[in-house]
Amino acid sequence: MLTEYRFGSSAIRHTFCSRCGVHPFASASFDIMGGDFHAVNIACLDDISPEELAAVPIIFEDGRNDAWDRPPAVTGYL
């Protein structure tokens, strides 16, 4: 039931479930981000405990300003 969606420059392959709409992962390749990458929605992983979720490192990126190499000025509401 996975479907691919692209928007804007169509550079990122957003994958989502066409039935429920959940967005489990995305992938693309950008030099500024080190080449090929995959972004995984960890909340979609089976059998992951709340403690494991809480321990996952978070990397903030300032997408609003296309500054993918640094966090936004404010992250408290994210």
ChimeraX attribute file (.defattr): number of C-alpha atoms within 10 A of each C-alpha:
attribute: neighborCount
match mode: 1-to-1
recipient: residues
	/A:1	8
	/A:2	14
	/A:3	13
	/A:4	13
	/A:5	12
	/A:6	12
	/A:7	9
	/A:8	6
	/A:9	6
	/A:10	10
	/A:11	12
	/A:12	18
	/A:13	17
	/A:14	18
	/A:15	18
	/A:16	18
	/A:17	13
	/A:18	12
	/A:19	9
	/A:20	9
	/A:21	12
	/A:22	13
	/A:23	18
	/A:24	17
	/A:25	15
	/A:26	18
	/A:27	15
	/A:28	15
	/A:29	14
	/A:30	12
	/A:31	7
	/A:32	9
	/A:33	11
	/A:34	8
	/A:35	9
	/A:36	10
	/A:37	13
	/A:38	12
	/A:39	11
	/A:40	13
	/A:41	12
	/A:42	13
	/A:43	13
	/A:44	12
	/A:45	11
	/A:46	7
	/A:47	8
	/A:48	11
	/A:49	11
	/A:50	9
	/A:51	8
	/A:52	10
	/A:53	12
	/A:54	9
	/A:55	9
	/A:56	9
	/A:57	7
	/A:58	7
	/A:59	8
	/A:60	14
	/A:61	15
	/A:62	15
	/A:63	12
	/A:64	8
	/A:65	8
	/A:66	9
	/A:67	12
	/A:68	14
	/A:69	13
	/A:70	12
	/A:71	13
	/A:72	14
	/A:73	7
	/A:74	9
	/A:75	10
	/A:76	5
	/A:77	4
	/A:78	5
